[in-house]
Amino acid sequence: MFSKKHAQRIRTILQFGTIWLVCGLVYSLLEKGLLGSIDHYPATGNPYHFKESIIINSIATFIMAIMQGLIEFYFLRKFFINLSFRKKIIWKTLIYVSIIILFILSLNSVYNSNALGISLFSAEVMQRNLLFIKTFSFWSIIIFVGFIVMLCLLFSEISDYIGHNVLTNFFNGKYHRSKTEERIFMFLDMRSSTTIAEKLGHVQYYKLLNYYYADMTNAILETSGEIYQYAGDNIIISWTLKNGLTDNNCLNCFFNIKRSLANQAEKYEEDFGLMPGFKAAIHCGKVTTGEIGVIKKEIIFTGDVLNTTDRIQNLCNEYNVDILVSDSLLPNIRLNDTYHAKEIGLCELKGKDEKVKLFTVWK
């Protein structure tokens, strides 16, 4: 029904909803603790009922979360993509708070209209809104709302920086204790990167890498891949064994990236005078996964599978192919009529005693 990119956005919006809902419930409980048995708001004289307040706050905060998520991912984000982290947070917070002020005033009008049994557009409702704006309670709400907005934005931006799955795993504590799991890895490396860097200079080369990785992103998301590391012109993509084999995701990722970059060939030629090519290796095996570090934590994979994948990728030039797949993985992939495989043979890997049978694959 949804592409995986949109499904990811929907999950993040629902996480926004959770943050807003929890904060809204906390606000209602604090409000009840402060007001006690009072049946009205002292600042405005508006009637107060705890049950109604908690229901309205829950509905309102969840609606505001959905509003923020939709505006963020389908409108606002693209306009601030080139700003620094700090400027993004500040400008977006100001915009969202302005929108939410209008929303709160509308909600307050509806609440007063229902509570007093009068028209939504009556003078008394408008007057109560003006009184509400002048109170400390109104601005305390706005400050509280601004805090929630910033919290959601920080969650979203940090998620982009370190990876959504990584952030989720930190919160869940999935890898707080190391665990052994079987994963698929793809090491993808730009061809002739040193020559390209010398030709373009470091400023243009950096711009090229930004384009290059951005054009890969949708292909990785759509095949359930997780970006483990950027290492210069090398990107390491990982899947759980189940996710990587489902619908041939690990192979589809490579060919989708290839198609995505080919579609942008004109842009690369126009901006850089060249079209970057790449080569890749795909291999699977057991790794130990866990959190590491003290002042800077990171979830890392350790195991021979990473070294082996790196060495397999280095053989792409020797055999003049764009992709090499190990014998550990290929038998588990359903080639059907989509893919064709050719055996390269038993190959020696640098620093390894045991030879590995390799295949190249094409569509």
C-alpha positions, -999 to 999 in steps of 0.1 A, spaced: 0 0 0 28 24 9 64 25 -4 89 17 23 101 53 23 65 65 32 61 36 57 92 48 75 78 84 76 45 71 90 63 52 117 82 84 126 50 104 127 35 78 150 66 81 172 59 119 172 24 110 183 38 90 212 61 118 224 32 144 222 7 120 239 30 113 268 39 150 273 1 158 270 -7 133 298 21 147 320 7 182 315 -28 171 325 -15 154 356 6 184 366 -24 206 360 -46 185 382 -19 185 409 -18 223 409 -56 229 407 -66 202 431 -103 204 438 -109 237 420 -135 235 393 -123 264 372 -91 279 358 -82 308 382 -66 329 354 -96 329 331 -126 316 351 -131 288 324 -147 257 339 -122 228 346 -130 191 347 -101 167 350 -116 139 329 -126 163 301 -92 180 303 -72 147 300 -94 135 270 -91 169 252 -53 171 259 -48 136 246 -68 142 214 -52 176 209 -16 165 214 -20 135 191 -36 157 164 -7 182 168 18 154 164 2 142 132 1 178 119 38 183 128 48 150 112 29 157 79 41 192 76 77 181 85 80 152 60 58 164 32 65 201 31 88 219 55 119 195 55 129 202 19 130 240 25 155 237 53 177 208 40 208 230 35 207 247 69 228 237 98 214 215 126 210 245 150 193 267 124 169 239 114 158 234 149 153 271 157 135 281 125 113 250 124 103 254 161 93 290 155 71 280 125 55 251 143 48 271 175 31 298 153 9 272 137 1 256 171 -8 290 187 -35 293 161 -46 257 167 -47 261 205 -68 293 201 -92 274 178 -94 246 203 -100 270 232 -128 286 212 -145 252 207 -140 242 243 -155 275 256 -184 274 231 -194 239 242 -188 246 279 -209 278 279 -235 266 253 -230 296 230 -220 302 194 -184 295 184 -182 330 169 -199 349 197 -182 380 213 -179 362 246 -159 334 231 -136 358 214 -132 378 246 -122 347 265 -96 340 238 -81 375 243 -81 370 281 -64 336 276 -37 351 254 -29 376 282 -25 350 309 7 333 321 -10 299 317 -13 305 279 23 313 275 33 284 298 14 261 274 32 277 244 66 272 261 56 236 270 45 230 234 77 245 220 96 221 242 77 191 227 82 204 192 119 207 197 120 172 213 103 157 182 126 177 158 157 166 178 145 130 176 139 133 138 172 151 131 193 128 153 176 98 137 187 111 103 223 116 115 228 81 131 201 61 113 165 55 124 170 18 132 201 26 152 183 52 173 154 28 178 177 1 189 194 24 214 160 33 229 149 -3 230 182 -15 244 183 -42 217 221 -44 217 228 -32 252 241 -67 257 260 -81 227 242 -107 207 252 -130 178 231 -128 147 234 -137 110 235 -107 87 241 -98 51 266 -71 42 271 -52 10 303 -32 5 299 -7 -23 328 13 -35 331 41 -61 353 32 -91 385 53 -97 377 75 -67 413 87 -63 414 98 -99 380 116 -96 391 133 -64 423 146 -81 404 158 -111 376 176 -92 394 189 -62 382 183 -26 353 208 -26 337 195 -58 345 159 -48 327 164 -15 297 178 -35 298 147 -57 298 124 -27 267 142 -14 249 137 -47 261 101 -50 249 90 -15 217 110 -18 208 92 -50 213 59 -34 191 65 -4 157 56 -18 171 24 -32 184 14 2 152 23 20 130 5 -5 150 -27 0 149 -25 39 187 -19 40 204 -2 69 234 21 63 260 9 87 289 32 77 301 58 52 338 54 48 349 80 22 336 67 -11 327 34 4 293 26 19 285 -4 40 248 -16 39 235 -43 61 204 -65 64 192 -91 88 192 -124 70 154 -124 68 151 -88 54 179 -92 30 165 -124 14 129 -113 13 120 -103 -23 158 -105 -30 163 -72 -13 201 -74 -11 204 -79 -48 176 -55 -57 194 -29 -37 225 -30 -59 205 -29 -92 181 -2 -79 211 20 -70 226 14 -104 193 24 -120 189 55 -97 224 68 -106 219 61 -143 187 82 -142 208 111 -129 236 107 -155 228 140 -171 231 159 -138 265 143 -130 278 151 -165 266 187 -163 279 194 -127 311 173 -127 318 163 -162 318 126 -154 295 97 -143 307 78 -112 306 41 -114 308 16 -86 315 -20 -77 301 -41 -48 304 -73 -29 276 -91 -10 283 -118 16 266 -131 47 277 -146 80 275 -144 118 285 -112 136 285 -101 172 264 -69 175 265 -46 204 269 -11 219 304 1 223 320 33 237 318 55 267 316 92 258 304 83 223 283 52 219 279 33 187 263 0 177 289 -20 158 292 -54 141 323 -75 146 331 -107 128 351 -122 99 322 -116 75 330 -79 73 367 -84 65 358 -111 39 332 -89 22 358 -61 19 383 -84 4 357 -98 -20 349 -63 -32 386 -57 -40 384 -86 -65 358 -68 -87 385 -50 -107 405 -82 -111 376 -101 -126 362 -69 -144 327 -72 -129 305 -48 -110 292 -72 -84 305 -103 -67 283 -125 -45 297 -152 -22 287 -189 -22 275 -184 14 247 -162 1 238 -171 -35 222 -205 -28 197 -187 -5 186 -162 -32 158 -171 -56 172 -160 -89 140 -169 -109 140 -152 -143 150 -118 -130 187 -126 -123 214 -146 -139 245 -158 -122 279 -169 -135 305 -187 -114 338 -170 -111 354 -199 -92 373 -205 -60 391 -173 -53 419 -165 -30 413 -135 -6 442 -114 7 451 -125 42 428 -155 41 439 -192 39 405 -205 28 394 -199 -7 358 -186 -14 336 -195 -43 323 -163 -60 297 -155 -85 288 -124 -105 251 -116 -111 233 -96 -138 197 -89 -148 
